[in-house]
Amino acid sequence: MATTITMPALSPTMTEGTLARWVKQIGDTVAAGDVICEIETDKATMEVEAVDDGRLAKILVEEGSENVAINTPIALLAEEGESVETAAQGAAVAAKPPVVPAAVVAASAPASAPVAQAVPGPAPAAAATAAGGRIFASPLAKRMAGQTGLDLALITGSGPHGRIVKTDIEAAIASGTGKADVAIPEAMPVPVTAPAPAAAYGGPVGIAFAETMGIPHRVEKLSAMRKVIAQRLTESKQQVPHFYLTVDCQIDSLLKIRKELNEKPTKAGRGGKISVNDFVIRAVALALGEVPAANAAYDPAGLVFFERADVSVAVATPAGLITPIVKDAGAKGLATIAAETKNLAARAREGKLQPADYQGGTFSVSNLGMFAIKQFEAVINPPQGCILAVGAGEERAVVKEGALAIATVMSCTLSVDHRVVDGAVGAEFLAAFKRLIEDPITMLL
């Protein structure tokens, strides 16, 4: 019987996507791990790999189709020994949506919709384990499990003969099961709630206003990424109690050391010049090491304190804002951070980031200094507890030893989730950050 290929959930916030392009065509041979199509998600255009072998028998969703809900059948794959014609004829039966684990349904269903009851699933994960201890899983599932720290032995397989496939890994990630140990997670999944009415985002109301008033205008359709940005930022401002702390940092010493470092011969593969933002990322990571209470997230079940600093860096792209991550930034030198941020920013603008590049993160940095913005307050990126907004370095009058002087000053504002980080903790973090920025040689030790 034909295997049904469904629209995958390629990010925690994805509820639907656009089928951008079919890489494989009807009749093509497909091996597990082959790229079969490209999906435009709420973050980027991503390649989808097959989890089973066979031949593409029927395409159920054509290229360019928008708003395709996750778990919707998009194609049929003929199994070994089955003809393409026979598999295609069974489309009406094979295209029936598979049973979705209750955890996945709960994460993707609108808040007002009833959650489907759990249906008895396939045999437990032990059924996918051979006598010799081997666990049967697709290559893609193994790779995803390795990237997310899941133990395949703890995951139930829904593929043929209990084989663990990609959808099983996604379900485990969504439900928080299958972790290899009980360590604190890198980040907590963000619950997806029902989107607010379009009017809340200036949709039809804005269009109607322009048309009624006769104002010349154009309408640009919302991309999947822009819809999610609108929804998440609205939820953040409505549900997260923000407060703000601002500190002024004198960066003349930092600029001097940066100039000296950038004038030194660059080693191959180091990624070029070091920016002020690279110093900021390292200072944030080191300050979080000194004040770990600021490296936290809120959950109704308890406060989550992260044991390493994975710094999300806001990058503007034509499709919208995305935050790739410099993982364990406190353990990396400035040259390594510079190379990683340059690579991540380039791939973000080209839409080539992988989920592992932007999913997670424990603290965010948003820098508008290059646009000569003096100071701003950023919106927290849930479930993170803080985001640091960095303004431009500019010459200002300051008082040094009782006399007026000129210094290059950079204003930085910390947006804080008051449910998890108190004012004193936020102030302690900013004090550590300011000390590192103003005495940058300590970041090189």
Order of alpha helices (4+ residues) and beta strands (2+ residues): beta-beta-beta-beta-beta-beta-beta-beta-alpha-alpha-alpha-alpha-alpha-alpha-alpha-beta-alpha-alpha-beta-beta-beta-beta-beta-beta-alpha-alpha-beta-beta-beta-alpha
